[in-house]
């Protein structure tokens, strides 16, 4: 994001937007984090438990 594309966003706001985007990408990159995030928000999750992503040893 640059100042010319979004002139009404100050540098502090731009940093917040960047941090939010990084957090969203981090959550989406890990299936367990997606489940944990949704559970933390209080949203109903169906099925109620995340799929087992562990590989059999």
N, C-alpha and C positions, 0 to 999 in steps of 0.2 A: 504494500500500500504506500502511495506517495502523496505528498501535500497537494500536488496539482490535481490528482484524481479526486481527492476528498478535501477541499479547502476548509470545510467547517469542522474538521477533526483536528484537535491540537495534538502535540506530541505525546502527552500523557494518555489521551484517548486512543491514539494509534497504538501505543504500547499495550494498552489493555485489550484492544481488539486482537493484536498479535498473540498475546498470552492466551486469550480465550481460544483462538484458532488452534494453537499448539496443543492445548489441553484436549480439545475435541478430537484432534488427530491421534493423540496418545490413547484416548479412551477407545476410539474406533479400531486401533491397531491390535487390541488385545481383547478377545471374547470375554475373558473373566472380568476385565475392567468395565466392559459394557454392562454386564449383569450387575456388578457391584454399584455402578453409577445409577442405574435404574432403580435398584432396590433402595439406595440411599435417598432418592427423590420421593419415595413413597408410592411410586406407580406400581400397579398390579403387573406381575410378570407371569406369562403363560407360555410354557410350563413353568412351575414355580422354582425349579432348580436349573442351573446351567447345564448344558450337555457336558459330559465327561470328555475333556480335551486331553487327558493324560494318555500317553501311549502305554500299552501293556509292556511290562519289562520281562 
